[in-house]
Amino acid sequence: MRKIKRSALLLVCLAACADPSIDIDAAIECDSCEKWNKAQEAFQIFGNTYFVGVAGLSSILIDSGDGLILLDGGLPQSVPLIVDNIESLGFSIDEIKVIGLSHAHFDHAGGIAALQRASGARVVARATAAVTLRNGNLLPDDPQYGATGSKFPAVESVETVSDHYVIQVDGLGVQLIATPGHTLGGTSFSWESCEEDDCRRIVYVDSLSAASAGVFRFSSGPTSAADMLRWSTSMVAGLDCDIFLAPHPFNFHMQQKLRNDFLRNPFIDSGCEDYASYALEGLEERLLQEMRR
């Protein structure tokens, strides 16, 4: 696995030395935002796939050979760090052709408006997520509606796509996979990446946690969020998945894997099934709590 090294001076300079031509939206404040938004050097995960996000929030860059796909945009204040990471790999922000979204919460969607303005890229999202992106505000059916950070910069132009849409850039196909529950519009992504003759299926799995604000109940409604999460975890567990990634790096143990000194790429594992099992256990615990209320 090839890591992209940068100097300590550059890491310190990131926020202060942001490209003044990039129009950045106002920072969002939350209890975890400062910790999440610490600088993380860009690195190659496998083949044409790179991590360009921040320490606690993933942004995944996929190089088609003639244009880039970016998945997730972090917080508004993540944008200078993401742009710098993209450029540290030898790419340019205006090479991004399409931006995709795992789910429309402030910590993954907050930077998309600025990234779209800077790159001119298409932004694609499934129906409910597309509405939320255009509004810049969570819909009442979102489990975290009303929580701190319910609002984020609205994205001016969003293309609504089907549940099984394939993002195509120069022959590279990235498959959208509907994985609702954490949000109604939750989306995972799957694509093939190769290093010479070694080809691997990479899956960027959306958050599957039963997290909410206020009095939201995952067990309520004719089609409950719990039913959707059970369906999504079953879907994820059955995916062809050589490399598992997620919107929060701790879910795929990124830092531990970066410390791995073995010759074998530590990101090659069967983490999708493990993550689905972990998420299902969390859901069952949440439903027990709801029964006691």
N, C-alpha and C positions, 0 to 999 in steps of 0.2 A: 504494500500500500504506500503510495507516495503522499507525503504531507507537504503542504506549501508553507514555507517558513517566512516569517516577517520579523523585523526588528522590534525590540522593546520600545524604542522611540516611536515607531509608527503606531503601535498599540495605544500608547499614551496620547498620541496626536489625533486619533480617529475623530472624536466628537468635535474637537476644536477646529480641526483642519478640514472639515467637510467641504465638498465642492460647492462653492457659493451659487452655482448655476442650478443646483437641485433645490426645488421648492419643497421645503419640509413643513408638514403640519405641526401644530402645537402638540407638545408631549402629553401623554395620558399618565395620570398619577394613580398608582394602586400600591397595595402593601408589598407586592412581589415585583413590581416593575423594575426597580433599580437592580435587584439581583438578577432577574431574567435578562436584562439588557446589557450585561457586562460583555465586553469584547471577546470574541472567539475567532481565532485565526481560521481562515478558509482551509479546507482540505479535500482531497479526492477520496470519495467513499469507494467507488469501483467504476472502472471504465469511464463512461461519459457523464458520471453523476458526482456532484460535489455538494458539500455543506457550505453554505455562505451566510448562515444565520448568526444569531448571537448565542450567548452561553445557555440561556434557558428557553429559547424559542427557535424552532427550526425554520430555515428557508433552504429549499433544495433546488439546485441549479442543474439542468440537464442540457447537454450540448448535442445538438443534432448534427453538427458539422457545418451547418449553414443557418444558424439561428438557435436561440436559447429558449427554454421553457423554465419558468420559475414557479415553484409551489410555495405559497404562503409568504406574507410580507411583514410579520412581526408587528411591533408597535410603531407609531409614527416616529418615535425617537430611535428606532432601530434602523431606519432607512439609510443614514450616513454610513453606518457600520456594514450594512448589506451591500451598498454600492461599492464601498472600499474593498470588501471581500471579493466581489465579482471582478473588480479591476486588478486585484492582486493575483488573480488566476490568469491574467492576460486577456480577459474579455472586456467588452464595453457594455454599459447599461443599455445603449440603443440597439444591441444585438438581441435583446429579449423580445420575442415575438408573441408569446402567450403567457399570461399569469393565471394560475389555478389556485383554488382555495380549499382547504380542508373543512373549516367551518367558520361562520361569520361571527366570531367573538373578537373583541378589541385587541387581544394579544396576538392574533394571527392575521386579522384583516386590517388592523389599524394603519399599517404602512402601505397598503395596496394603492390608495389614491395617489400618494406621492410617487410611488414607483411607476404607476401608469403614466402620470404626467411626464416623468423623466424619460421614459423609454418609448412611449407611444404604443405599447403593447396592447393586444386584445386581453380583456379580462373575461374569463368564462366561469360560470357557476350554475349549479342546478337551481331549479325554480325558486324555492324558498330562500336559499342563500343569496340568489341574485337580487331579490326584493330587498333583503336586509342590507346588502352592500349598497344599493342605490339610495336607501333611506339613511344609512349610517346610524341606525337605531334598531335594537332587537325588537322582534315581533312578540306580542303577548303570549304566544304558544312556546316561546323559548324557555327552557328550564331556568335560565339565568336572567330572565327579564326582570328589570328593576334593580339589578345589582350594580355596584360600582363598576363603571366602565361599560355600561349598556350602550353608550354612544361612542362612535368613532368617526373619522372623516369619511363622508359619503364618497363613493366612487362614481364618477360622472357617467361612464359608459360601461355597461356590463351586458355581456351576451348570455342569454338564458339557453342552456343546453340540456339534452336529455340525460337520464340517469346512467346511460351506458355510452355516452359520447366518447369519442377518441380524439384527443388533441393530436393533430398532425403537423409536423414541421420537418420539411425536407426528408420525408420517408420515415422519420421516427414517430412511432405511435405511443401515446400515453393514455391508457384506458381509465376512464372515470368509473368508480364503483360506489353505488349508493350505500352508505352505512349510517342510517339515521339513528337517533336515540339521544346522543349527547346534545345534538340539535336536530331539527327536522331535516335540514339541508346537508347534514354531514356527508362528506365525500372522501373516499380513499382513492389512491392512484396506483397503477401497476404498469411497469414497462420492462423491457429487456435491455441489459447493458452487457457489453462484451469487452474483454481484454484478450486480443488475439483470438484464439479458438475457445476460450473459456467464457461462456455466456451465462448470465445469472438473471433471474427474475427478481426485480426490486419492487417492494410494495411499501408505499407511504400510507400508513393506516391512520385514519382520523381518530381523534380522541373518542374513547368508548366509556368514559367515566360517568357515573350517575351523580353528577354535581349539579347543584341548583341554588337558587336564591329564594328567600321568602317561604311561602307555604306550598310551593310546587310539589305535586305528588307524582312520582313515576308510575304508580300503580293505578292512576285514575284515567278515565276516558274509555271510549269504545275501542280505540287503538292506542293503547297507552305507550308512553315513552319506554316503559319496561319491556313491552312486547317488541318494540322496534330495536332496543338494545340486544335482546335475546336473538333476534333475527340477524342483526349485524355481527354479533360475536360468532354466531354459527357460520356466517358467510366468510368472515376473516379467517377462522380456524381452518377452513377448507381450501384456502387459496394456495396456489403454487407460489411459494415465497422462499427465496434463497437469502434475501437481505431485507430485514425489517427495519423500517424507519417510522418516526411518529412526530407530531407537531411539537411535543416537548421532549428534548433530548434525553432527559432522565428515563423516559419510558423505554428507550432502546440502549440505555447504559453507555451513552456516548463517551463520557469522560473515562470510564473504566476501559473501554475498548481502545481509546487513543493512547492509553498507557501500556497497552499490550505490545510486548517486544518480540513476540513469536513471528516467524516468517509468514505463516498463514494469515490472510486478511481477517481480522477479528470481527468485521461486520458481516461476514458470511455465516449465518446461523439460521435456525428455523424459528425465529422469534414471534412470528405471527400467531401461531397456535398458543404459545405461552402467554402472549399478551391478551388474547381473547379469553383464555381461562381466567387470568387475573381480573379482567374487567367483569366477567360474569360473577365471580366471587364478590366483587365490590357491589354489584347490583343487588345480589341476594341479601347482603348486609343492609343495604339501603332500604329494601322492601321490608325487612324485619323491623327496622326503625319506624317506618311508616305505620306498620300494624300496631305499634305501641303508643302511637299518638292519640 
